[in-house]
Amino acid sequence: MTLFFAFLIFILCLYLVRGRTAQNRWLFIFRAFFPSWKFFEDATAQYKLYFKEEQQEWRPVIHLISRKKLSLFFNQEVNLCLALDTMVQRLVMDAVEEKFDFNASVSYELVKSLVEEQVRSGVFQFKISNGIQDVLISPEHTKKLC
Amino acid sequence: MLEIWWFKVYFFVFALFGIEFFLLSKKTQQYWPGQLLAQDFHTGAHFFHHFFSPKIYNLMCFLRIFCFMGMIFPHYLFSLVIFFTQIYFALRYRGSFNGGSDYLGLIISLGASLILLFPGNTLVIHGVLYYLALQLSLSYFFAGLIKIKKPLWQKGLALPQFLNHTIFFKSTLIKKLTQNTRLMFLLSWMIMLWEITFPLAWLNPQWCLISCAIGLIFHLANFWFFGLNRFLLLWPLLYPILYLVTTKIH
């Protein structure tokens, strides 16, 4: 019983530390040690990344995929898409919640280079939308022809 | 105590993830270039630039895949390799590759390593088993608690929103399901109530079996609708541990 209560105190300490992970860069990177277990929490905060080239329409960056056989064991395509979604969410967190200079952040550069992969050449822009409104619109960038 | 088959499954699952990481090696270098990620670290950026290089990444993948050997020789060294490569991959993807499954993966590999490292120490083994069972229960409890506070979940409106925004092409089954508002309301409350009452599994081994059976169906559904294979492979890995703990208590 003593052991059980010691565990409860230990877990409580972990969750107290977890609350600070968003403010601390190092704690954020090691957040895997302090799980919050918040799954499917906010249905309104499903961010999607779009891009457009010059005069064209906004298009999604991460495309829909179809289910594959053996995906229970080898699901790299889906897991990559989920990881890219996390990358987009991290930028929103940097830009909206932490309100620091996100244009110079690693998150911004990662998302920008992800969009750049889809752009042929010339001027492009990207935005993140939550389905209701745009939460971030980038300035215009230029991709040079390789 | 924990049976040998559990360790076989454990090594199999984590080595499988190693293959997945290896298959993503090229895309990882492309979308998460080490040079850029190193900028996250004000001190030691030079070190992390090399640490995140394709060579080290592939080495970590091979080390992880090599842990298939743990299925034959369940040695603590294989488990420690899993634990440290788990930390590496979390760092490599800026804290998380696959959300909660990374966190649970880290916790499971730490627990399994400790059990294999101290095979005769009942205090350590019991401590680890209780810790893992507790984390499993908390993972469902907190997930349920957060949902039940949200008006969209209470009204049964959140679930169809999630189902309509998966990364898969929308099927006719999902369209039909999400149009049935009563079913969505009922399913939402079933999920929330099951999650929030999951810690009650500690009270009775039979109740534990029922809760775990529901959990298996829940993760199968998550895998089918959202493609969360890692959740289906990892969470049920802790069900035998929870059952073991509840039978020990009673």
Interface residues (C-beta under 8 A of the other chain):
Chain A: L3 F4 F7 L8 F10 I11 R25 F28 I29 F30 R31 A32 F33 P35 S36 W37 K38 F39 F40 E41 D42 A43 T44 Q46 I62 L64 I65 S66 R67 S71 L72 F73 F74 N75 Q76 V78 N79 L80 C81 L82 A83 L84 D85 T86 M87 R90 V106 E109 L110 S113 L114 E117 G131
Chain B: L16 I19 E20 L23 L24 K27 Q30 Y31 W32 P33 L36 L37 Q39 D40 Q86 I87 A90 L91 Y93 R94 G95 S96 F97 N98 G99 G100 D102 Y103 L104 L106 I107 H126 G127 Y130 Y131 L134 Q135 L138 S139 Y140 F141 F142 A143 I146 K147 K150 L152 W153 L157 A158 L159 Q161 F162 H165 I167 F168 F169 K170 F223 G227 L228 N229 R230 L232 L233
